[in-house]
Amino acid sequence: MESALKDNCNQSVPSIPKNIGKSLYDISGNNAETFATLTDTGNYHFRSVHEAASHIKDTLCQIEKLETYLLKTAKDVGQLKRCMQATYQELTKALKLTQEKEEQMHFNMDNIK
């Protein structure tokens, strides 16, 4: 779906042909006026649907960009978390060694007395 959405995001929607009623039919008299009114109304509704579809397509593109950003951010946060955990483990080891050295030093001082 992702590649189809990317393809759709880069495609333009064809424009509505002008005077579609006149180019498709040769109607005269009152029927022509009625047909023109219906055609104009149909074109208006078609344009409304076209605008709605275009808006939805734009929204989907924005959602895809947001999703990509969030996935990258989550990956970066995961890497940062692993780095911080490793740093914490190293600091914990260093603290333990420091405490052991201090205890050994106090032990030696007590035995010298």
Secondary structure, DSSP 8 states (H G I E B T S, - for coil): -HHHHHHHHH-------TTHHHHH----HHHHHHHHHHHHHHHHHHHHHHHHHHHHHHHHHHHHHHHHHHHHHHHHHHHHHHHHHHHHHHHHHHHHHHHHHHHHHHHHHHHH-
